[in-house]
Amino acid sequence: MRIYDDKHIKNIVLLGSAKSGKTTLAETMLFEAGLINRRGTVEDKNTVSDYHEIEQERGNSVYATTLHTEWRDYKINIMDTPGSDDFIGEIISSLRVADTGVMLINAQYGVEVGTELIWDYMEQFQKPVIFGINQLDHPKSDFDATLDSLYEHFGKSVTPMQYPLNQGEGFNCIIDLLKMTMYKFPAEGGKPEKLPIPEDQMAHATKLHNELVERAAENDEALMELYFEKGTLDEDEMRKGIKIGMMNHELFPVFCLSAKNDMGSGRMMGFIDNVAPAAKEMLPEKTIEGKDIICQADGPTALFVFKTLIVPNMGKVSFFKVVSGEVKQGMELLDHQSGNSEHIHQLFIMDGKNRNPVEKLTAGDIGATLKLKSTETNHTLHVKDADIEIRPINFPDARLRTAIVAKSKSDHEKLGEVLHKIHQEDPTVEIDFSKELKQLIISCQGELHLATIKWQLDNIYHLDTEFVSPKIPYRETIQKAAATSYRHKKQSGGAGQFGEVFMKIEPYYEGMPEPTEFNVRGKEVIDLPWGGNLVYYNCIVGGVIDQRYLPAILKGVMEKMEEGPVTGSYVRDVRVMVHDGKMHSVDSNDISFKIAGSMAFKNAFIQADPKLLEPIYDMEIFVPEELMGDVMTDLQSRRSIITGMDSKGKYQIIRAKTPLAELDRYVTALRSMTQGRASFKSKFAEYSPVPHEIQKKLSENYTKEDELVHS
């Protein structure tokens, strides 16, 4: 297979809402270049891109698939991405290594919800964008309305390069405004006939051409002077100005397509070759310290791993971009994150599931290798005498949280291993076993994402599992002081158990004065792993309890704090004073004082007006203005406190503090009430008191469950 240099490699990512035609376009581009002999279809489940079983079942992309095509001495690496933002991890990782985004717009609907959501990430990455208005052959296609929706959402940087003639079922002609030519396609699509623009279209085409010339000229001072001097620009000059505008994220070319009928894709591929920037022309990648990494073949070899797949009977496939230098089969590279040496046994260019072996890849190219030992997504591989850590992809936080259990106890350990593999493939799937909740928690992007995980567990790993509601990590504390004592006495023949502890507990807050009612002999401040503090005072005088038993009392207190008396939740922000007690010269031991300390703490806690705290999350909801009322009403029903509102473009931003207990399946409810047009993000803010009636109900439920366990 031919090896391309860094000037002749173009990396594009196909983006757009579900059913916009990304997979069909990818198939057509491979066919146009002669890399496949016939075009598959999504309906026939035989496309190069959507080859995973779940994609063929659903009829939609779930994974980002890497492909390549070769067109007029250029190599175009193509990443075909899913249309749902439930799979945003696949979209973001592809965007990160692409140099140009091709955003497909369905000519029936114009800008859809998925387009809006993906655009936010396009702006973050500031990558050049090409819009492709697709499905112009559909009876309900409307190019002008679709173009207007692009202007409405993305402004006047949207710049038509073409417009269609005979759109709808008779679609077969495209007027090209850069070349001022009409392309007329045969009924079966493919190579068009180049014809003069019809007379009845010439005035309109000339007007749009002149606007294109102006847009190209205004991106460069030298071109602007040339434009004023000549009154126009030639085709090469226009290409230069368009490229500058694209790279500055100030010009978004628009092309016409019927990917299904193979009309317009070849012209767009030619534009990608001639105008879209190569990796070498893009802004340099950055190290974690902010240093530039120049994309050049003679630089130190550095690879960025942007995607991992676990393939049955093959193992781990690592997809990477060559950020600098060259990678050759047989090289030894260092995994910067793990410090381990990795041997590149094989190199591939991937076309879906097909592996095309190559001996080397150069800066700017995208490839894959097999069976790296410790290298994961977001890792950097580099030559051993370099010290390079490429800035990682920041994946979005999860929006849906659920617990999972294996129906068979024998599958419990295997479930953890399988979920780790799923996380390796998709870092937006977060796995955590909560010792506190005694649950295995999965966090992901939404219901569709969760359904995909369940499909994998059922069909690939053959694990019978179920999702259950996740528990809430409440906290318990107290509101007043209380004093109590507890005597533990047990006699069962021979040495018995005896320990008596007098204890006072109080609410703790930072900066509170030291106790004065007792003679303090020792103090220990413990930062609790779950937040808050325990302050433990030794106030024993006269040796009524031997010093060696005080750690056992503390251990008993800590054990009870790990399972609070009200709901079994962690206890925080309490100070404990052990000030009196009794011991026995024969029967006292550590276990006796541990039990006495635990029970004394429990009894005092119940008398100290216990208070349950719940986790509160800061939320930002992005919602179209006309839907704000519904979202606000729903938030108020979830015990939210609205903390502010703002606007961003066409969206309103609602800021609120909401209890975690009210956020179960919120992503699903929000999508339902806004037809998928709203999104949100959330992060933990604080613990706050639970309303009395909720605390009472939770406490009663815990008491009933505890009685059942011990009955």
C-alpha positions as CSV (number, residue, x, y, z in Angstrom):
1,M,0.0,0.0,0.0
2,R,1.3,3.5,-0.9
3,I,2.7,5.6,1.9
4,Y,1.8,9.3,1.7
5,D,3.8,12.1,3.1
6,D,2.5,14.7,5.6
7,K,1.5,17.2,2.8
8,H,-0.8,14.7,1.1
9,I,-2.8,13.3,4.1
10,K,-6.2,14.8,4.9
11,N,-8.1,13.6,8.0
12,I,-11.9,14.2,8.0
13,V,-14.7,13.3,10.4
14,L,-18.2,12.8,9.2
15,L,-20.7,14.4,11.6
16,G,-24.4,14.9,11.8
17,S,-27.7,13.8,13.2
18,A,-28.9,10.2,12.9
19,K,-30.2,9.4,9.4
20,S,-28.3,12.3,7.8
21,G,-26.4,9.9,5.6
22,K,-22.9,9.7,7.0
23,T,-22.4,6.0,6.6
24,T,-23.8,6.1,3.1
25,L,-21.5,9.0,2.1
26,A,-18.5,7.1,3.5
27,E,-19.4,4.1,1.4
28,T,-19.8,6.3,-1.7
29,M,-16.5,8.0,-1.2
30,L,-14.7,4.6,-1.0
31,F,-16.6,3.5,-4.2
32,E,-15.8,6.7,-6.0
33,A,-12.1,6.2,-5.4
34,G,-12.3,2.6,-6.6
35,L,-11.4,1.0,-3.2
36,I,-14.6,-1.1,-3.2
37,N,-16.3,-2.5,-6.3
38,R,-19.9,-2.1,-5.2
39,R,-21.6,0.1,-2.7
40,G,-23.3,-1.5,0.3
41,T,-26.3,0.0,2.0
42,V,-27.3,0.5,5.7
43,E,-30.6,-1.4,4.8
44,D,-28.7,-4.4,3.4
45,K,-26.3,-4.4,6.4
46,N,-23.2,-4.6,4.2
47,T,-21.5,-1.3,4.5
48,V,-17.8,-1.1,5.2
49,S,-18.4,1.3,8.1
50,D,-21.4,0.0,10.1
51,Y,-20.1,-3.6,10.5
52,H,-20.7,-4.2,14.2
53,E,-23.6,-6.6,14.9
54,I,-25.4,-4.0,17.1
55,E,-25.2,-1.4,14.4
56,Q,-26.7,-3.7,11.8
57,E,-29.5,-4.6,14.2
58,R,-30.2,-0.9,15.0
59,G,-29.6,0.5,11.6
60,N,-27.5,3.3,13.1
61,S,-23.9,3.9,13.9
62,V,-22.8,3.2,17.5
63,Y,-19.0,3.3,17.1
64,A,-16.8,5.7,15.2
65,T,-15.3,3.8,12.3
66,T,-12.0,4.6,10.7
67,L,-11.7,4.3,6.9
68,H,-9.5,5.7,4.2
69,T,-9.7,6.5,0.5
70,E,-7.2,7.7,-2.1
71,W,-8.2,10.5,-4.4
72,R,-5.9,12.3,-7.0
73,D,-2.6,11.7,-5.2
74,Y,-4.1,12.4,-1.7
75,K,-5.0,10.1,1.0
76,I,-8.2,10.9,2.9
77,N,-8.7,9.3,6.3
78,I,-12.4,9.2,7.1
79,M,-14.0,8.8,10.5
80,D,-17.7,7.9,10.4
81,T,-19.3,8.8,13.7
82,P,-22.6,8.1,15.4
83,G,-25.5,10.6,15.1
84,S,-26.7,10.4,18.8
85,D,-24.9,12.4,21.5
86,D,-25.3,9.3,23.7
87,F,-22.2,8.2,21.9
88,I,-20.5,11.6,22.3
89,G,-17.2,9.9,23.3
90,E,-16.9,8.4,19.9
91,I,-17.6,11.8,18.3
92,I,-15.2,13.8,20.4
93,S,-12.2,11.3,20.0
94,S,-12.7,11.4,16.3
95,L,-13.0,15.2,16.2
96,R,-9.8,15.5,18.2
97,V,-7.6,13.8,15.6
98,A,-9.5,15.0,12.5
99,D,-8.3,18.1,10.7
100,T,-11.7,19.0,9.0
101,G,-15.3,18.2,10.1
102,V,-17.8,17.4,7.4
103,M,-21.2,18.1,8.9
104,L,-24.1,16.5,6.9
105,I,-27.5,18.2,7.0
106,N,-30.6,16.3,5.9
107,A,-32.2,18.4,3.2
108,Q,-35.7,17.4,4.5
109,Y,-35.2,18.8,8.0
110,G,-32.4,21.4,8.0
111,V,-30.4,21.8,11.2
112,E,-31.6,19.2,13.7
113,V,-31.0,18.8,17.4
114,G,-28.0,16.5,16.9
115,T,-26.4,19.1,14.7
116,E,-26.7,21.8,17.3
117,L,-25.3,19.6,20.1
118,I,-22.3,18.5,18.0
119,W,-21.6,22.0,16.9
120,D,-20.7,23.0,20.5
121,Y,-17.8,20.6,20.3
122,M,-16.8,21.8,16.8
123,E,-16.5,25.3,18.3
124,Q,-14.4,24.0,21.2
125,F,-11.9,22.3,18.8
126,Q,-12.1,25.2,16.3
127,K,-11.6,22.8,13.4
128,P,-12.5,23.7,9.8
129,V,-16.0,22.8,8.8
130,I,-17.6,21.8,5.5
131,F,-21.4,21.5,5.4
132,G,-22.9,18.9,3.1
133,I,-26.6,19.2,2.4
134,N,-27.5,15.6,1.7
135,Q,-30.5,13.7,0.4
136,L,-31.4,16.3,-2.2
137,D,-33.0,13.5,-4.2
138,H,-35.7,13.1,-1.5
139,P,-39.2,14.3,-2.6
140,K,-39.4,16.6,0.5
141,S,-35.9,18.1,0.2
142,D,-35.7,21.9,0.4
143,F,-32.3,23.3,-0.2
144,D,-33.2,27.0,0.3
145,A,-35.0,26.3,3.7
146,T,-32.0,24.1,4.8
147,L,-29.5,26.8,3.8
148,D,-31.6,29.4,5.8
149,S,-31.5,27.1,8.8
150,L,-27.7,27.0,8.5
151,Y,-27.6,30.8,8.4
152,E,-29.9,31.0,11.3
153,H,-27.8,28.7,13.5
154,F,-24.3,29.4,12.4
155,G,-24.3,32.9,10.9
156,K,-23.1,34.4,7.7
157,S,-19.9,32.4,7.8
158,V,-22.0,29.7,6.0
159,T,-20.9,30.1,2.4
160,P,-22.6,28.2,-0.5
161,M,-20.1,26.6,-2.9
162,Q,-22.9,25.0,-4.9
163,Y,-26.7,24.9,-5.3
164,P,-28.9,22.2,-6.8
165,L,-31.1,22.1,-9.9
166,N,-34.1,19.7,-10.1
167,Q,-34.0,18.8,-6.4
168,G,-36.4,16.1,-5.3
169,E,-36.9,12.8,-7.1
170,G,-35.5,14.3,-10.4
171,F,-32.3,15.7,-8.8
172,N,-29.4,15.4,-11.2
173,C,-27.7,18.8,-11.5
174,I,-25.4,20.9,-9.4
175,I,-24.3,24.4,-10.2
176,D,-20.7,24.9,-8.9
177,L,-19.9,28.5,-7.9
178,L,-16.2,28.1,-7.5
179,K,-15.7,26.6,-11.0
180,M,-18.8,28.2,-12.5
181,T,-19.8,24.9,-14.1
182,M,-22.9,22.8,-14.1
183,Y,-22.4,19.1,-13.2
184,K,-25.1,16.9,-14.7
185,F,-25.2,13.3,-13.3
186,P,-26.4,10.2,-15.1
187,A,-29.4,8.4,-13.6
188,E,-27.1,5.9,-11.8
189,G,-24.9,8.7,-10.4
190,G,-21.1,8.6,-10.5
191,K,-19.0,10.8,-12.9
192,P,-21.0,13.8,-14.0
193,E,-21.0,15.7,-17.4
194,K,-19.5,19.2,-17.2
195,L,-21.8,21.7,-18.9
196,P,-22.1,25.4,-19.2
197,I,-24.5,27.0,-16.6
198,P,-27.9,27.4,-18.3
199,E,-28.9,31.0,-19.3
200,D,-31.8,31.1,-16.9
201,Q,-29.4,30.4,-14.0
202,M,-26.5,32.6,-15.0
203,A,-27.6,35.8,-13.3
204,H,-28.2,33.9,-10.0
205,A,-25.0,31.9,-10.2
206,T,-22.9,35.0,-11.0
207,K,-24.4,36.9,-8.0
208,L,-23.5,33.9,-5.7
209,H,-20.1,33.5,-7.3
210,N,-19.2,37.2,-6.7
211,E,-20.3,36.8,-3.1
212,L,-18.0,33.8,-2.8
213,V,-15.1,35.8,-4.3
214,E,-15.7,38.5,-1.7
215,R,-15.8,36.0,1.1
216,A,-12.6,34.4,-0.1
217,A,-10.8,37.8,-0.4
218,E,-11.7,39.2,3.0
219,N,-9.7,36.4,4.8
220,D,-6.4,37.7,3.6
221,E,-5.0,41.3,3.2
222,A,-3.0,40.4,0.1
223,L,-6.0,38.8,-1.5
224,M,-8.2,41.8,-0.6
225,E,-5.7,44.1,-2.3
226,L,-5.7,41.8,-5.4
227,Y,-9.5,41.8,-5.4
228,F,-9.7,45.6,-5.3
229,E,-7.1,45.8,-8.1
230,K,-8.7,43.2,-10.5
231,G,-12.3,43.2,-9.3
232,T,-12.2,39.4,-9.0
233,L,-10.0,36.5,-8.0
234,D,-9.1,33.5,-10.1
235,E,-9.9,29.9,-8.9
236,D,-6.5,29.3,-7.2
237,E,-6.7,32.6,-5.4
238,M,-10.2,31.8,-4.2
239,R,-9.0,28.4,-3.0
240,K,-6.3,30.1,-0.9
241,G,-8.8,32.6,0.6
242,I,-11.3,29.9,1.4
243,K,-8.7,27.7,3.1
244,I,-7.6,30.7,5.3
245,G,-11.2,31.3,6.2
246,M,-11.8,27.7,7.0
247,M,-8.7,27.5,9.2
248,N,-9.8,30.6,11.1
249,H,-13.2,29.1,11.6
250,E,-14.7,32.1,9.7
251,L,-15.9,30.4,6.5
252,F,-18.0,27.2,6.3
253,P,-18.3,26.0,2.7
254,V,-21.7,24.3,1.7
255,F,-21.8,21.4,-0.8
256,C,-24.8,19.6,-2.5
257,L,-25.0,15.8,-2.1
258,S,-27.1,12.8,-2.8
259,A,-24.8,10.2,-1.2
260,K,-27.3,7.5,-1.9
261,N,-27.3,8.1,-5.6
262,D,-23.6,9.0,-5.8
263,M,-24.0,12.6,-6.8
264,G,-21.7,15.3,-5.6
265,S,-19.3,13.3,-3.4
266,G,-16.5,13.3,-6.0
267,R,-16.6,17.1,-6.2
268,M,-16.5,17.4,-2.5
269,M,-13.6,15.0,-2.3
270,G,-11.7,17.1,-4.8
271,F,-12.4,20.1,-2.6
272,I,-11.0,18.3,0.4
273,D,-7.9,17.4,-1.6
274,N,-7.3,20.9,-2.9
275,V,-8.5,23.2,-0.1
276,A,-9.1,21.5,3.2
277,P,-5.9,21.7,5.3
278,A,-3.6,18.8,5.8
279,A,-2.5,17.9,9.4
280,K,0.8,19.7,8.7
281,E,-1.0,22.9,8.1
282,M,-3.1,22.8,11.3
283,L,-2.1,24.4,14.6
284,P,0.4,22.1,16.4
285,E,-0.7,19.6,18.9
286,K,0.1,20.5,22.5
287,T,1.9,18.7,25.3
288,I,0.5,18.5,28.8
289,E,2.8,21.4,29.6
290,G,1.5,23.5,26.7
291,K,4.5,23.1,24.4
292,D,4.0,22.7,20.6
293,I,4.5,19.4,18.8
294,I,5.3,20.1,15.2
295,C,3.7,17.7,12.7
296,Q,6.8,16.8,10.7
297,A,8.2,13.5,9.4
298,D,11.7,14.2,10.6
299,G,10.6,15.0,14.2
300,P,10.7,12.5,17.2
301,T,8.2,9.7,16.8
302,A,5.1,10.4,18.9
303,L,1.7,8.7,18.6
304,F,-1.5,9.7,20.3
305,V,-3.9,6.8,21.0
306,F,-7.5,8.2,20.6
307,K,-9.5,5.0,20.5
308,T,-9.4,1.4,21.8
309,L,-11.5,-1.6,20.6
310,I,-11.7,-5.0,22.2
311,V,-12.3,-7.4,19.3
312,P,-13.2,-11.1,19.9
313,N,-10.5,-13.5,18.8
314,M,-8.1,-10.6,18.1
315,G,-7.8,-8.7,21.4
316,K,-7.1,-5.0,21.9
317,V,-6.9,-2.8,18.8
318,S,-5.3,0.6,19.5
319,F,-6.1,3.5,17.0
320,F,-3.6,6.3,16.9
321,K,-2.6,9.4,15.1
322,V,1.1,10.0,14.2
323,V,1.6,13.4,15.7
324,S,5.3,13.6,14.9
325,G,7.9,11.6,13.1
326,E,7.4,8.2,11.6
327,V,6.2,4.9,13.1
328,K,7.6,1.7,11.5
329,Q,6.7,-2.0,12.0
330,G,9.0,-3.5,14.7
331,M,9.7,-0.2,16.6
332,E,10.0,-0.1,20.4
333,L,8.1,2.9,21.8
334,L,7.6,4.0,25.4
335,D,4.1,4.4,26.8
336,H,4.5,7.7,28.6
337,Q,1.7,7.1,31.1
338,S,2.6,3.6,32.3
339,G,6.4,3.8,31.7
340,N,6.2,0.5,29.9
341,S,8.0,-0.3,26.6
342,E,5.6,-1.3,23.8
343,H,6.6,-3.3,20.7
344,I,4.8,-2.3,17.5
345,H,4.5,-5.8,16.0
346,Q,2.1,-4.9,13.3
347,L,0.8,-1.7,11.6
348,F,-2.5,-1.3,9.8
349,I,-4.7,1.1,8.0
350,M,-8.2,0.2,9.1
351,D,-11.2,0.2,6.7
352,G,-14.0,-0.9,9.1
353,K,-13.1,-4.4,10.2
354,N,-10.6,-4.8,7.3
355,R,-6.9,-4.5,8.2
356,N,-4.5,-3.3,5.5
357,P,-0.9,-4.0,6.6
358,V,1.6,-1.2,6.1
359,E,5.3,-1.0,7.0
360,K,5.3,2.6,8.2
361,L,3.1,5.6,8.7
362,T,4.2,9.2,8.8
363,A,3.3,12.4,10.7
364,G,-0.3,13.3,10.3
365,D,-1.5,9.8,9.4
366,I,-3.9,7.6,11.3
367,G,-3.4,3.9,11.8
368,A,-3.9,1.0,14.3
369,T,-1.9,-1.7,16.0
370,L,-2.7,-4.8,18.0
371,K,-2.1,-6.2,21.5
372,L,-0.3,-3.3,23.2
373,K,0.2,-4.4,26.8
374,S,-0.6,-1.3,28.9
375,T,-1.5,1.5,26.4
376,E,-5.0,2.9,26.7
377,T,-7.0,5.6,25.1
378,N,-5.4,9.1,25.8
379,H,-1.9,7.6,26.1
380,T,1.2,8.9,24.3
381,L,3.7,6.5,22.7
382,H,7.1,8.0,21.9
383,V,10.7,7.1,21.2
384,K,12.6,6.5,24.4
385,D,14.9,9.5,24.3
386,A,11.9,11.9,24.1
387,D,9.7,13.2,26.9
388,I,6.4,13.9,25.3
389,E,2.9,13.6,26.9
390,I,0.2,14.8,24.5
391,R,-2.7,16.7,25.9
392,P,-5.5,14.2,26.6
393,I,-9.1,14.3,25.4
394,N,-11.4,15.7,28.0
395,F,-14.5,13.5,27.9
396,P,-17.8,14.8,29.2
397,D,-19.2,13.8,32.6
398,A,-21.8,11.1,32.7
399,R,-25.5,12.1,32.7
400,L,-27.2,8.9,33.7
401,R,-26.4,6.8,36.8
402,T,-27.6,3.3,37.6
403,A,-26.6,0.2,39.6
404,I,-26.0,-3.2,37.9
405,V,-26.1,-6.7,39.4
406,A,-25.3,-10.0,37.9
407,K,-28.3,-12.4,38.4
408,S,-25.9,-15.3,39.0
409,K,-23.5,-14.9,41.9
410,S,-20.9,-16.9,39.9
411,D,-20.9,-14.0,37.3
412,H,-20.2,-11.3,39.8
413,E,-16.5,-11.2,39.4
414,K,-16.7,-11.7,35.6
415,L,-19.1,-8.7,35.4
416,G,-16.4,-6.4,36.9
417,E,-13.8,-7.6,34.3
418,V,-16.3,-7.1,31.4
419,L,-17.3,-3.6,32.5
420,H,-13.6,-2.7,32.7
421,K,-13.3,-3.8,29.0
422,I,-16.3,-1.7,28.1
423,H,-14.7,1.3,29.9
424,Q,-11.5,0.7,27.9
425,E,-13.4,1.0,24.7
426,D,-15.6,4.0,25.8
427,P,-14.1,6.2,28.5
428,T,-17.5,8.0,28.9
429,V,-18.7,4.8,30.5
430,E,-17.7,5.1,34.2
431,I,-17.6,2.1,36.5
432,D,-17.4,2.4,40.3
433,F,-18.0,-0.1,43.1
434,S,-19.3,1.9,46.0
435,K,-18.3,0.3,49.3
436,E,-20.6,2.8,50.9
437,L,-23.7,1.9,48.9
438,K,-22.6,-1.8,48.4
439,Q,-23.5,-1.3,44.7
440,L,-21.7,-1.5,41.4
441,I,-22.5,1.8,39.7
442,I,-22.5,2.5,35.9
443,S,-22.6,6.1,34.7
444,C,-23.1,6.9,31.1
445,Q,-24.6,9.4,28.7
446,G,-28.2,8.3,28.4
447,E,-30.8,5.6,27.9
448,L,-29.6,4.6,24.4
449,H,-26.0,4.4,25.7
450,L,-27.2,2.2,28.6
451,A,-29.2,0.0,26.2
452,T,-26.0,-0.5,24.1
453,I,-24.0,-1.6,27.2
454,K,-26.8,-4.1,28.1
455,W,-26.7,-5.4,24.5
456,Q,-23.0,-6.0,24.8
457,L,-23.4,-7.8,28.1
458,D,-26.2,-10.0,26.7
459,N,-24.8,-10.8,23.2
460,I,-21.0,-10.5,23.4
461,Y,-20.2,-11.5,26.9
462,H,-23.3,-13.6,27.6
463,L,-23.9,-12.2,31.1
464,D,-27.4,-12.1,32.6
465,T,-27.6,-8.8,34.4
466,E,-30.2,-6.3,35.5
467,F,-30.1,-2.6,36.2
468,V,-31.5,-1.4,39.6
469,S,-32.0,2.1,41.1
470,P,-28.8,3.4,42.6
471,K,-28.8,4.3,46.2
472,I,-28.0,7.8,47.4
473,P,-24.9,8.5,49.4
474,Y,-26.5,10.3,52.3
475,R,-24.5,11.6,55.3
476,E,-25.6,11.7,58.9
477,T,-24.6,14.3,61.5
478,I,-26.0,15.8,64.7
479,Q,-27.5,19.1,65.8
480,K,-26.9,19.2,69.5
481,A,-24.7,17.7,72.3
482,A,-25.6,14.5,74.1
483,A,-23.9,12.5,76.8
484,T,-24.3,8.8,77.6
485,S,-22.6,5.7,78.8
486,Y,-22.5,2.1,77.9
487,R,-21.4,-1.0,79.8
488,H,-20.4,-4.1,77.9
489,K,-20.4,-7.1,80.1
490,K,-20.3,-10.7,78.9
491,Q,-19.6,-13.9,80.9
492,S,-19.5,-17.3,79.2
493,G,-17.2,-19.3,81.5
494,G,-13.5,-18.5,82.0
495,A,-12.4,-15.0,81.1
496,G,-15.3,-12.7,80.2
497,Q,-15.6,-9.3,78.5
498,F,-16.0,-6.0,80.4
499,G,-15.7,-2.4,79.4
500,E,-17.7,0.7,80.3
501,V,-17.4,4.0,78.5
502,F,-18.8,7.5,79.4
503,M,-18.9,9.7,76.3
504,K,-20.1,13.1,75.2
505,I,-20.6,14.0,71.6
506,E,-21.2,17.4,69.9
507,P,-21.6,18.8,66.4
508,Y,-18.3,19.8,65.0
509,Y,-17.5,22.9,62.9
510,E,-14.2,24.3,61.9
511,G,-12.8,26.9,64.4
512,M,-15.0,25.9,67.3
513,P,-13.5,26.5,70.8
514,E,-11.9,23.6,72.7
515,P,-14.0,21.9,75.4
516,T,-13.6,23.3,78.9
517,E,-15.8,21.0,81.0
518,F,-13.2,18.1,80.8
519,N,-9.5,17.9,81.4
520,V,-8.2,17.2,77.8
521,R,-5.3,14.7,77.8
522,G,-5.1,14.1,74.1
523,K,-6.7,15.1,70.8
524,E,-6.9,13.4,67.4
525,V,-8.4,15.2,64.3
526,I,-9.4,12.7,61.6
527,D,-10.2,13.8,58.0
528,L,-12.8,11.3,57.1
529,P,-12.4,9.6,53.7
530,W,-16.1,10.4,52.9
531,G,-15.8,14.1,53.8
532,G,-16.1,16.0,57.1
533,N,-14.2,15.4,60.3
534,L,-14.1,13.4,63.5
535,V,-12.4,15.0,66.5
536,Y,-11.6,12.5,69.2
537,Y,-10.6,13.7,72.7
538,N,-9.1,11.6,75.5
539,C,-10.4,13.2,78.7
540,I,-9.7,10.2,81.0
541,V,-8.3,11.1,84.5
542,G,-7.2,8.9,87.3
543,G,-6.6,5.8,85.1
544,V,-10.2,4.6,85.1
545,I,-9.6,3.3,81.6
546,D,-6.1,2.2,80.7
547,Q,-4.5,4.2,77.8
548,R,-4.1,1.1,75.8
549,Y,-7.9,0.7,75.4
550,L,-8.5,4.2,74.0
551,P,-7.6,3.2,70.4
552,A,-10.1,0.4,70.7
553,I,-12.8,2.9,71.7
554,L,-11.9,5.1,68.7
555,K,-12.2,2.0,66.5
556,G,-15.7,1.3,67.8
557,V,-16.7,4.9,67.1
558,M,-15.3,4.8,63.6
559,E,-17.1,1.5,62.8
560,K,-20.4,3.1,63.9
561,M,-19.6,6.2,61.8
562,E,-19.3,3.9,58.8
563,E,-22.9,2.8,59.3
564,G,-24.8,5.6,60.9
565,P,-27.7,4.9,63.3
566,V,-30.4,6.7,61.2
567,T,-30.1,5.3,57.7
568,G,-26.8,3.3,57.8
569,S,-25.0,6.2,55.9
570,Y,-21.6,7.6,56.8
571,V,-21.5,10.0,59.7
572,R,-19.5,13.3,59.6
573,D,-18.6,16.4,61.6
574,V,-18.8,15.1,65.1
575,R,-16.5,15.5,68.1
576,V,-16.3,12.9,70.8
577,M,-15.1,13.2,74.3
578,V,-14.4,10.0,76.3
579,H,-14.2,11.3,79.9
580,D,-15.0,8.4,82.2
581,G,-15.5,4.6,82.4
582,K,-14.5,1.4,84.2
583,M,-12.4,-1.6,83.4
584,H,-11.8,-5.0,84.9
585,S,-8.3,-6.4,85.7
586,V,-9.1,-9.8,84.1
587,D,-12.1,-9.4,81.7
588,S,-11.3,-6.1,80.0
589,N,-9.7,-6.2,76.6
590,D,-9.8,-4.4,73.2
591,I,-12.9,-6.0,71.9
592,S,-14.9,-5.1,75.1
593,F,-14.0,-1.4,74.8
594,K,-14.5,-1.4,71.0
595,I,-18.1,-2.6,71.6
596,A,-18.7,-0.3,74.5
597,G,-17.3,2.7,72.5
598,S,-19.5,1.8,69.5
599,M,-22.7,1.4,71.5
600,A,-22.1,4.6,73.6
601,F,-21.6,6.6,70.4
602,K,-24.8,5.1,68.9
603,N,-26.9,5.9,71.9
604,A,-25.5,9.4,72.2
605,F,-26.0,10.0,68.4
606,I,-29.7,9.1,68.6
607,Q,-30.2,11.6,71.5
608,A,-28.2,14.4,69.7
609,D,-31.0,15.4,67.3
610,P,-29.5,13.5,64.3
611,K,-29.8,15.2,60.9
612,L,-29.6,13.5,57.5
613,L,-27.7,15.3,54.7
614,E,-28.0,14.7,51.0
615,P,-25.7,15.4,48.1
616,I,-26.6,18.5,46.1
617,Y,-25.5,19.0,42.5
618,D,-24.8,22.2,40.6
619,M,-26.6,22.0,37.3
620,E,-26.5,24.0,34.0
621,I,-29.3,23.3,31.7
622,F,-29.1,24.6,28.1
623,V,-32.5,25.0,26.7
624,P,-34.2,26.9,23.8
625,E,-36.0,30.0,25.2
626,E,-39.5,28.7,24.2
627,L,-39.1,25.6,26.3
628,M,-37.8,27.3,29.5
629,G,-41.1,27.2,31.2
630,D,-41.5,23.5,31.1
631,V,-37.9,22.9,32.2
632,M,-38.3,25.4,35.1
633,T,-41.5,23.8,36.3
634,D,-39.9,20.3,36.2
635,L,-36.9,21.5,38.2
636,Q,-39.1,23.0,40.9
637,S,-40.9,19.6,41.2
638,R,-37.4,18.1,41.8
639,R,-36.8,20.4,44.9
640,S,-34.3,22.5,42.9
641,I,-33.3,26.0,43.9
642,I,-32.8,28.2,40.8
643,T,-29.5,30.1,41.3
644,G,-29.3,32.1,38.1
645,M,-30.1,32.4,34.4
646,D,-28.1,33.5,31.4
647,S,-28.1,33.3,27.6
648,K,-25.8,31.8,25.0
649,G,-26.7,32.3,21.4
650,K,-30.2,30.9,20.9
651,Y,-30.1,29.0,24.2
652,Q,-31.0,30.0,27.7
653,I,-28.8,28.6,30.5
654,I,-30.7,27.7,33.7
655,R,-28.4,27.3,36.8
656,A,-29.8,25.3,39.7
657,K,-28.9,23.3,42.8
658,T,-30.7,20.0,42.8
659,P,-30.6,17.0,45.1
660,L,-29.0,13.9,43.6
661,A,-32.1,11.9,44.7
662,E,-34.2,13.9,42.2
663,L,-31.8,13.4,39.2
664,D,-32.5,9.7,38.6
665,R,-33.1,9.4,34.8
666,Y,-33.2,13.2,34.4
667,V,-31.4,13.0,31.0
668,T,-34.4,11.0,29.8
669,A,-37.0,13.3,31.2
670,L,-35.2,16.4,29.8
671,R,-35.0,14.9,26.3
672,S,-38.7,13.9,26.5
673,M,-40.0,17.4,27.5
674,T,-37.8,19.3,25.0
675,Q,-37.8,16.8,22.1
676,G,-34.1,16.3,22.6
677,R,-33.3,20.0,22.1
678,A,-31.9,20.6,25.6
679,S,-28.8,19.3,27.3
680,F,-27.3,19.7,30.8
681,K,-24.2,19.1,32.8
682,S,-23.9,18.7,36.6
683,K,-21.3,18.3,39.3
684,F,-21.3,17.7,43.0
685,A,-21.6,20.9,45.0
686,E,-22.3,20.2,48.7
687,Y,-24.2,18.3,51.3
688,S,-27.4,19.9,52.6
689,P,-30.1,18.9,55.1
690,V,-32.9,16.6,53.9
691,P,-36.4,17.8,54.6
692,H,-37.8,16.3,57.8
693,E,-40.6,14.2,56.2
694,I,-38.1,12.6,53.8
695,Q,-35.6,11.9,56.6
696,K,-38.4,10.3,58.6
697,K,-39.4,8.0,55.7
698,L,-35.8,7.0,55.0
699,S,-35.2,6.3,58.6
700,E,-38.3,4.1,58.9
701,N,-37.3,2.2,55.7
702,Y,-33.8,1.6,57.1
703,T,-35.2,0.3,60.5
704,K,-37.6,-2.1,58.7
705,E,-34.8,-3.4,56.5
706,D,-32.5,-3.8,59.5
707,E,-35.2,-5.7,61.4
708,L,-35.6,-8.1,58.4
709,V,-31.9,-8.8,58.2
710,H,-31.6,-9.6,61.9
711,S,-35.0,-11.4,62.3
